[in-house]
Amino acid sequence: MLLASSMKRFYFWQKLVLLIYIVAFLATLIANDFGAARFSPEDGLIVIFGFVTNLLVLWLLFFTANFLTRLGKRARTTNLAHYRKT
């Protein structure tokens, strides 16, 4: 539920990057599973840990971008309101 509510605030390009990232990760897993190189269980855990870590970094990046965008909008509207009063 938290993911669904936070996804509403993402811009289209942010959703697109996230989708491409997930598809690339799944394609890597499928290619390695059916390919010549097989994962040992430890390698699988390392890949999944790396995926989760990168996903958290992406989320933090998007959150920061949204926060800075809102902060900039708030500063602009505050300044405009101040100038309108004078």
Sequence and secondary structure as in RCSB ss.txt:
>XXXX:A:sequence
MLLASSMKRFYFWQKLVLLIYIVAFLATLIANDFGAARFSPEDGLIVIFGFVTNLLVLWLLFFTANFLTRLGKRA
RTTNLAHYRKT
>XXXX:A:secstr
 HHHHHHTTS HHHHHHHHHHHHHHHHHHHHHHHSSS   HHHHHHHHHHHHHHHHHHHHHHHHHHHHHHHHHHH
HHHHHHHHHH 
